[in-house]
């Protein structure tokens, strides 16, 4: 199986988990979040991103438990159910919504979660926060302000934190996806605040900007100095194997609810045709296997009907009891 086919198969399986457990409204947000989330997450599925977010939450929970409460048994204090991830819809929904909050503001997940724990524990919390408390409105504003300041400071202090190191953003793999364009613009803006050495590392070592862009932005003199400033230890690496265009699957690829062919995001996406075909396949398989192309909506609808039924039954029993006590 080729790399492209393997990635597509994995994405189909990941999307299947999404559409059977997450509301179509929340899936629809992924198209916009693809434009704002940190670059490391723009070519993985929302389900994989949510799993990564959960892993970071577990690490941070263990770390803060050992530091603030007790080192004894801290390895077992993970803040979630023991066993496979997302055993319940409630757990998945909570992590999904917290992850979407981080994506909205472009935070790496470890940064967002660390500053959430730091902000809340320093603010007087004696218990470590549950996942739903990270995105609760009463807490989120403080967390977001602290995370934004820390993230800005971290990027200024360390060049390697100011861009993505994934192969999807290397020169060899450039196919004019919106994420790749945005990443190049992000790198160039970051380099304006740095010197020739940083420019040399970004182009010659990490290969995240093209020579044409570097020359146009910084001029031939500074570009030449950038190469000269590299130390002997910083040898130019061999080009990596390029990612073919078929291997690049945007985070919202094939998700029912996320595709909007007339939207600016979708119209500019090189994968839109493949995305449309994949979304159609997913919808048809859903209907065949569940009887509905939107099983999460049907589940919620049935829950609502059941609540109404129970309420009417309770009301009828109460009325019958009142009639019985008032009878002569």
C-alpha positions as a printed NumPy array, in Angstrom:
array([[  0.   ,   0.   ,   0.   ],
       [  1.393,   3.404,  -0.982],
       [  1.913,   6.143,   1.592],
       [ -0.941,   8.137,   0.064],
       [ -3.364,   5.179,   0.241],
       [ -2.351,   4.431,   3.814],
       [ -2.937,   8.039,   4.893],
       [ -6.311,   8.052,   3.159],
       [ -7.359,   4.774,   4.801],
       [ -6.31 ,   6.065,   8.233],
       [ -8.199,   9.303,   7.685],
       [-11.376,   7.471,   6.643],
       [-11.262,   5.42 ,   9.85 ],
       [-10.626,   8.533,  11.93 ],
       [-13.474,  10.445,  10.279],
       [-15.815,   7.549,  10.91 ],
       [-15.256,   7.874,  14.645],
       [-15.923,  11.598,  14.391],
       [-19.204,  11.486,  12.519],
       [-20.721,   8.786,  14.725],
       [-19.902,  10.586,  17.979],
       [-19.644,  14.345,  17.352],
       [-22.426,  16.73 ,  16.358],
       [-22.478,  17.986,  12.786],
       [-22.33 ,  21.561,  14.102],
       [-19.012,  20.927,  15.854],
       [-17.674,  19.087,  12.807],
       [-18.596,  22.128,  10.727],
       [-16.315,  24.324,  12.829],
       [-13.287,  22.35 ,  11.651],
       [-13.188,  24.181,   8.325],
       [-12.603,  27.515,  10.084],
       [-10.315,  26.006,  12.708],
       [ -8.103,  24.631,   9.954],
       [ -7.175,  28.241,   9.206],
       [ -6.308,  29.175,  12.805],
       [ -4.916,  26.099,  14.551],
       [ -1.198,  25.711,  15.127],
       [  0.531,  24.41 ,  12.012],
       [  1.469,  21.03 ,  13.494],
       [ -2.216,  20.056,  13.497],
       [ -3.323,  21.262,  10.05 ],
       [ -2.584,  17.982,   8.252],
       [ -3.929,  15.534,  10.83 ],
       [ -7.546,  14.631,  11.482],
       [ -9.538,  16.296,  14.275],
       [ -9.783,  12.921,  16.014],
       [ -6.007,  12.452,  15.968],
       [ -5.567,  16.022,  17.178],
       [ -8.015,  15.391,  20.02 ],
       [ -6.079,  12.261,  20.974],
       [ -2.865,  14.286,  21.071],
       [ -4.611,  16.88 ,  23.22 ],
       [ -5.72 ,  14.154,  25.629],
       [ -2.159,  12.784,  25.843],
       [ -0.836,  16.242,  26.721],
       [ -3.539,  16.662,  29.361],
       [ -2.555,  13.341,  30.983],
       [  1.136,  14.331,  31.063],
       [  0.328,  17.696,  32.618],
       [ -2.064,  16.195,  35.16 ],
       [  0.609,  13.724,  36.309],
       [  3.246,  16.445,  36.457],
       [  1.148,  18.856,  38.509],
       [ -0.099,  16.116,  40.8  ],
       [  3.497,  15.129,  41.593],
       [  4.574,  18.749,  42.052],
       [  1.549,  20.14 ,  43.953],
       [  0.066,  17.17 ,  45.78 ],
       [  2.24 ,  14.071,  46.102],
       [  4.916,  12.232,  44.178],
       [  3.629,   8.947,  45.541],
       [  1.338,   7.286,  43.028],
       [  1.457,  10.287,  40.676],
       [  1.948,   8.007,  37.663],
       [ -1.591,   6.708,  38.233],
       [ -3.131,  10.171,  38.588],
       [ -3.934,  10.836,  34.955],
       [ -7.183,  12.799,  35.255],
       [ -9.13 ,  10.516,  32.892],
       [-10.631,   7.03 ,  32.891],
       [ -8.124,   4.204,  32.903],
       [ -8.131,   2.261,  29.667],
       [ -8.677,   3.139,  26.013],
       [ -9.315,   6.777,  25.121],
       [-12.821,   8.132,  24.73 ],
       [-14.743,   5.258,  26.237],
       [-17.72 ,   7.551,  26.655],
       [-19.195,  10.272,  24.452],
       [-18.945,  12.667,  27.387],
       [-15.172,  12.265,  27.54 ],
       [-14.784,  12.691,  23.789],
       [-17.035,  15.754,  23.741],
       [-15.136,  17.416,  26.585],
       [-11.729,  16.888,  25.019],
       [-13.05 ,  17.82 ,  21.581],
       [-14.371,  21.181,  22.807],
       [-11.241,  21.98 ,  24.811],
       [ -9.083,  21.143,  21.792],
       [-11.21 ,  23.368,  19.56 ],
       [-10.64 ,  26.273,  21.958],
       [ -6.876,  25.82 ,  21.67 ],
       [ -7.189,  25.591,  17.872],
       [ -9.229,  28.775,  17.679],
       [ -6.357,  30.771,  19.169],
       [ -3.542,  28.846,  17.499],
       [ -1.942,  27.426,  20.637],
       [  0.156,  24.257,  20.651],
       [ -1.69 ,  21.881,  22.948],
       [  1.094,  21.505,  25.508],
       [  1.311,  25.314,  25.828],
       [ -2.432,  25.753,  26.287],
       [ -2.769,  22.942,  28.832],
       [  0.321,  23.911,  30.824],
       [ -0.836,  27.514,  31.146],
       [ -4.325,  26.329,  32.084],
       [ -2.938,  24.286,  34.977],
       [ -0.501,  27.042,  35.918],
       [ -3.123,  29.802,  35.862],
       [ -5.756,  27.914,  37.821],
       [ -3.468,  26.4  ,  40.477],
       [ -1.732,  29.723,  41.062],
       [ -5.151,  31.333,  41.289],
       [ -5.932,  29.333,  44.423],
       [ -7.333,  26.076,  43.078],
       [ -6.531,  23.224,  45.437],
       [ -7.747,  20.572,  42.993],
       [ -6.367,  19.997,  39.532],
       [ -8.773,  21.108,  36.782],
       [-11.025,  18.663,  34.978],
       [-10.919,  18.862,  31.202],
       [-14.257,  20.681,  30.884],
       [-12.987,  23.398,  33.243],
       [-10.303,  24.354,  30.733],
       [-12.855,  25.765,  28.318],
       [-15.491,  26.947,  30.792],
       [-16.162,  30.622,  30.126],
       [-15.359,  31.669,  33.701],
       [-11.828,  30.249,  33.364],
       [-11.002,  30.458,  29.683],
       [-10.35 ,  34.192,  29.393],
       [ -7.641,  34.101,  32.07 ],
       [ -6.122,  30.953,  30.583],
       [ -6.118,  32.398,  27.065],
       [ -4.443,  35.655,  28.169],
       [ -1.697,  33.795,  30.035],
       [ -1.16 ,  31.266,  27.224],
       [ -0.9  ,  34.003,  24.569],
       [  1.758,  35.9  ,  26.55 ],
       [  3.767,  32.747,  27.268],
       [  3.555,  31.497,  23.678],
       [  4.75 ,  34.827,  22.299],
       [  7.659,  34.877,  24.723],
       [  8.618,  31.288,  23.905],
       [  8.679,  31.939,  20.161],
       [ 10.84 ,  35.03 ,  20.557],
       [ 13.301,  33.162,  22.773],
       [ 13.597,  30.024,  20.618],
       [ 13.642,  29.979,  16.836],
       [ 12.811,  26.259,  16.718],
       [  9.485,  26.96 ,  18.46 ],
       [  8.41 ,  29.635,  15.997],
       [  7.533,  27.312,  13.117],
       [  6.535,  23.725,  12.344],
       [  9.151,  21.083,  11.638],
       [  6.783,  18.692,   9.863],
       [  7.74 ,  17.508,   6.354],
       [  4.492,  18.976,   4.994],
       [  6.003,  22.453,   5.337],
       [  9.376,  21.76 ,   3.724],
       [ 10.208,  23.143,   0.297],
       [ 10.14 ,  19.645,  -1.188],
       [  6.488,  19.185,  -0.244],
       [  5.066,  22.572,  -1.184],
       [  1.796,  22.303,  -3.158],
       [  0.142,  25.658,  -2.419],
       [ -2.187,  24.459,   0.319],
       [ -3.502,  27.282,   2.474],
       [ -1.683,  25.88 ,   5.509],
       [  1.615,  25.885,   3.616],
       [  1.103,  29.465,   2.419],
       [  0.169,  30.611,   5.904],
       [  3.202,  28.863,   7.373],
       [  5.571,  30.593,   4.937],
       [  4.05 ,  33.973,   5.783],
       [  4.335,  33.155,   9.497],
       [  8.026,  32.221,   9.153],
       [  8.854,  35.363,   7.176],
       [  7.15 ,  37.562,   9.745],
       [  9.063,  35.835,  12.531],
       [ 12.385,  36.252,  10.718],
       [ 11.904,  40.015,  10.423],
       [ 12.58 ,  40.207,  14.167],
       [ 15.774,  38.12 ,  13.924],
       [ 19.192,  38.3  ,  12.322],
       [ 21.048,  36.661,   9.452],
       [ 21.78 ,  33.489,  11.41 ],
       [ 18.064,  32.775,  11.914],
       [ 17.385,  33.372,   8.213],
       [ 20.122,  30.905,   7.302],
       [ 18.723,  28.251,   9.594],
       [ 15.191,  28.71 ,   8.271],
       [ 16.221,  28.39 ,   4.631],
       [ 19.398,  26.312,   4.461],
       [ 18.789,  23.964,   7.399],
       [ 15.055,  23.677,   7.977],
       [ 14.049,  24.521,   4.374],
       [ 10.774,  26.179,   5.339],
       [ 11.148,  29.208,   3.061],
       [ 12.196,  29.321,  -0.573],
       [ 15.272,  31.199,  -1.858],
       [ 12.999,  33.413,  -3.962],
       [ 11.061,  34.495,  -0.898],
       [ 14.188,  34.986,   1.182],
       [ 15.834,  37.109,  -1.513],
       [ 12.7  ,  39.166,  -2.108],
       [ 12.156,  39.77 ,   1.602],
       [ 15.705,  40.292,   2.878],
       [ 17.824,  41.18 ,  -0.162],
       [ 20.848,  39.466,  -1.687],
       [ 23.351,  40.93 ,   0.787],
       [ 21.549,  39.676,   3.905],
       [ 20.72 ,  36.377,   2.218],
       [ 24.423,  35.763,   1.49 ],
       [ 25.373,  36.679,   5.03 ],
       [ 22.755,  34.234,   6.306],
       [ 24.575,  31.312,   4.689],
       [ 27.95 ,  32.518,   5.926],
       [ 26.741,  32.804,   9.504],
       [ 25.994,  29.11 ,   9.762],
       [ 28.61 ,  27.306,  11.787],
       [ 30.541,  24.307,  10.514],
       [ 28.46 ,  22.04 ,  12.742],
       [ 25.283,  23.187,  11.026],
       [ 25.692,  21.247,   7.823],
       [ 23.004,  21.549,   5.209],
       [ 20.93 ,  18.337,   5.394],
       [ 20.   ,  16.22 ,   2.432],
       [ 16.531,  16.95 ,   1.004],
       [ 13.853,  14.725,   2.498],
       [ 11.475,  12.595,   0.473],
       [  8.76 ,  14.947,  -0.673],
       [  5.121,  14.523,   0.344],
       [  3.069,  14.011,  -2.802],
       [ -0.027,  16.142,  -3.177],
       [ -2.166,  13.01 ,  -2.628],
       [ -0.563,  12.566,   0.808],
       [ -1.511,  16.043,   2.012],
       [ -4.897,  15.824,   3.686],
       [ -6.066,  19.02 ,   5.418],
       [ -7.428,  18.519,   8.912],
       [-11.033,  19.01 ,   7.756],
       [-10.655,  16.667,   4.755],
       [-13.745,  14.556,   4.016],
       [-15.659,  15.56 ,   7.151],
       [-19.439,  15.789,   6.662],
       [-20.458,  19.239,   7.817],
       [-17.041,  20.805,   7.212],
       [-17.1  ,  20.842,   3.421],
       [-18.657,  23.997,   1.918],
       [-17.712,  24.087,  -1.792],
       [-18.627,  27.764,  -2.201],
       [-16.602,  28.935,   0.805],
       [-13.289,  30.744,   0.181],
       [-11.429,  28.086,   2.191],
       [-12.731,  25.18 ,   0.119],
       [-12.478,  26.92 ,  -3.252],
       [ -8.776,  27.59 ,  -2.656],
       [ -7.989,  24.075,  -1.456],
       [ -6.164,  21.757,  -3.93 ],
       [ -7.846,  18.782,  -2.249],
       [-11.439,  19.994,  -2.59 ],
       [-12.469,  17.522,  -5.318],
       [-11.048,  14.559,  -3.397],
       [-12.603,  15.935,  -0.215],
       [-16.046,  16.083,  -1.836],
       [-15.804,  12.499,  -3.052],
       [-14.659,  11.3  ,   0.358],
       [-17.433,  13.163,   2.151],
       [-20.   ,  11.585,  -0.163],
       [-18.596,   8.103,   0.472],
       [-18.709,   8.687,   4.233],
       [-22.321,   9.84 ,   4.107],
       [-23.398,   6.836,   2.02 ],
       [-21.634,   4.377,   4.32 ],
       [-23.224,   6.016,   7.339],
       [-26.691,   5.629,   5.862],
       [-26.048,   2.008,   4.915],
       [-24.67 ,   1.036,   8.328],
       [-26.778,   3.175,  10.652],
       [-29.878,   4.056,   8.649],
       [-28.996,   7.757,   8.734],
       [-26.281,   9.927,   7.23 ],
       [-26.268,  11.879,  10.505],
       [-26.474,   9.266,  13.294],
       [-25.399,  11.688,  16.033],
       [-28.368,  13.931,  15.193],
       [-30.711,  10.927,  15.251],
       [-29.32 ,   9.851,  18.608],
       [-29.92 ,  13.306,  20.088],
       [-33.384,  13.401,  18.528],
       [-34.304,  10.077,  20.123],
       [-32.952,  11.236,  23.473],
       [-35.141,  14.324,  23.238],
       [-38.191,  12.258,  22.364],
       [-37.475,   9.94 ,  25.29 ],
       [-37.213,  12.897,  27.674],
       [-40.564,  14.214,  26.431],
       [-42.127,  10.774,  26.828],
       [-40.873,  10.442,  30.399],
       [-42.033,  13.946,  31.241],
       [-45.534,  13.284,  29.879],
       [-45.717,   9.982,  31.73 ],
       [-44.664,  11.639,  34.962],
       [-47.18 ,  14.415,  34.405],
       [-49.947,  11.894,  33.684],
       [-49.143,   9.92 ,  36.841],
       [-49.176,  13.098,  38.894],
       [-52.532,  14.074,  37.438],
       [-53.939,  10.614,  38.131],
       [-52.725,  10.801,  41.722],
       [-54.347,  14.187,  42.21 ],
       [-57.652,  12.885,  40.831],
       [-57.538,   9.873,  43.138],
       [-56.95 ,  11.921,  46.292],
       [-59.7  ,  14.411,  45.388],
       [-62.323,  11.716,  44.703],
       [-65.129,  11.379,  47.401]])
